[in-house]
Amino acid sequence: MTEVNALRILLVEDEVPLAEAVAQLLNKNHYSADMAHDGETGLDNALSGIYDLIILDIMLPGMDGLSVLKNL
């Protein structure tokens, strides 16, 4: 049987308790979830090209989510 790699997800959310809860649920359901808590870090991580999916908050400190999206 071939092992399938987990979907790699980047969660960009500035509310840390919420981000941790969502990441925990994703990990529990066999997804690989990484977190970023501000727009600049989220953009840097997203530009790595390793993520299959990005969950992006709009209201973020530093760079808002729409600016992150435009830069991507």
Secondary structure, DSSP 4 states (H G I P E B T S, - for coil): -PPPPPPEEEEE-S-HHHHHHHHHHHHHTT-EEEEESSHHHHHHHHTTS--SEEEE-SS-SSS-HHHHHHH-
